[in-house]
Amino acid sequence: MRINDQLPKLNASGEWINSNGIKVEELLTEGKSTLIYFWSISCDICKMELPFVHRLRDRYGDNLTIISIHTPLIKDDKDLQRIKLEADNFKITEPLFADHDEILSQRFQVKYVPAYFIFNQEGELKHFQSGRNGGIRLLQRRLERVLKE
């Protein structure tokens, strides 16, 4: 995805956890910015960064919608019960999509996890980062900039 691309549709084969599903149209009518992050239960870096995502959720919750997307890295990552268990262990309360067939991962062009996408209120991509880049502070600065728009 490129900066200013529109938020892709979130419909795909897979299963929603903590939600009955999210439609892009709903996100755009809420008037909030959106953070979508991709992670995997077999990714240690992803798990290390989840508490940071929770701090963002707690700090900006009134102005920010957060959506979690689990993408499998290995065959065992497709075990839905294991995903639910890890979601409980890591206190993931936001909508979580188990992207077993990696449809959303392909739609968002995710190559590495964790991956973070920040969309403004109009659904335009304003920031993207992924992998082991250690850019959590950068992510927060970009998010704050988008929220001020």
N, C-alpha and C positions, 0 to 999 in steps of 0.2 A: 504494500500500500504506500501511497505517496501523501505528503502533507496536502491537506484540503480535500482529499478523497472523502466521499460520503460513507457514513457508517453502513457496512454491509448488513444484509438481512441475517437474522439470528436463527432462522428455521433450518433444521437439519435432522438427520436421523441420529438419535441419541436420547439421552434422558435428562430432564431437568430435576434438580434437587433444590429444595428450599423455594420452589416456584412452580407455577403451572406453565411457565414459558414467558418469554419476553419478546415483544414485537418492537421493531425500530420506531414505528409510528407512536407507540406509547412513550418511548423515551423522549421523543421530540416534543410531545405535548406537555411533558412534566416541567420543561423549562430548566433542566439541570444539565450540567456537564456529565460526561460518562467516562469512567475508567473501566476498561476491559483488560483483564489480565489472564494470560494462559500459563498453566503450570502442569506438573505431572507428579504423581505420587512417587515415582522413582527418581526424581530430581532433588538432590539435597539442597542445592542453592535455592530452588523454589520454596522449599520448606523453611529455610532460614529467613527468607524475605516475607513470608506470610504475616508475621507480627507487624511488620512495617505497613503492609496493606491494611491491616486492622486499625492501626493508628490513623491512617488516612480516612478510613471509614468513620471512625469515631470523631475525628476532628472536623471533617467536611460533610458529614452525613446529610445535612439539610440542603446542601447545594450540589451534591454529587451522588450519582448512581454508580454503584460498583457491581460488575458482573464478572464472575469467575468461570473460566472455561478450562476443563481438564482435558488434556490431550495425551494420548498414550505414547510413550517412548519405546516400550517393550510390550510383548503380548500380555504379560501379567497385569499391566496397567489398565486393561479393559475390564477387570473384575469390579463390577458396580458396588458390591458390598464392601470391598476394600476401599473404594473411593469414598463411599459414605462414611466409613469408619475414620479415614484420614480427615475428612471434612469435619467430623465431630471432634476429633483429637485436636485439630488446629483451629477450632471455633469459627469455621466458615459459615456465616449466617446469611450472606448475600446469595442471590440466585447463582447456582452453579450448574453448568451444563457439562455432561459427560460426552465428549465429542469422539466417540469410539471409532467412527469412520474417518475422522480428521477432516470433515467437510468444512467446518468453520476455520480450522487451522489453515486449510488451503485457501479459503476465501480471504482470510486476513494475511496470507502469505507468511505465516510463521515458520521460521527456520530453526530457531532456538528458543528454549524456555529457560527462565521465565521471560515472558514478553508482555509489554505494557503498551496500551493504546489509549490516548486521551483524546476525546471528542468534545467539541464545544456544544453549546445549547442547540445549535443548528445541525448537529450531526456531522460536522467536518472534522477530519483528523487534524489535530494540532501538534501531537507529539507521539513518537514511537521509539521504543528501545527494547532490546532483548539480549539474552545471554548473560554471560559472566562479566558484564562491564562495570559492575560496582557503582552504578549511577543512580542509587536510590535518592540521594540528595538532589541530583539533577531532575529526577522524576517529580519530586515534591515542588521544586522551583517552577517547573513547567506547568504543573497542575495549578499552582497558585496563580500563575500568569493567566491561564485560561479561565479560571474562576473569576478573575477581576474584569474580564472583558464584558 
